[in-house]
């Protein structure tokens, strides 16, 4: 398990800091996100946890804990997906998947798909140039 003072340069370093029973679960989450994300999504470490970035924006974070794996951010207003997320909601924007239960990899794929859409929507609505309040579609 990582310590608060530990600094990571790569996702491999982060995952390697966990006990043998947690590492494979983190690798499953990593691989599932990699498969669900577009090919141009890149891995990074941010806030000392693994993340995938897409188009220069953070897409999804994941982290390991003693008793669960967390995924951030939780998609908001995702309709039918909300019901599936309910058992895993833990705090604002956080999903927790208990290590003693099978990892819902199909749900992780759905979450990533919604986050990709959110990411694209935010990218299209960002402000470009100037200091006014005008939003320009790009």
Secondary structure, DSSP 8 states (H G I E B T S, - for coil): ---TT---SSHHHHHHTS-HHHHHHHHHHHHHHHHHS-TT-EEEEETTEEEEEETTEEEEEEEE-SSEEEEES--SS-TTHHHHHGGGB-STTEEEEETTS---HHHHHHHHHHHHHHHHHHHHHS--SSSSS-----
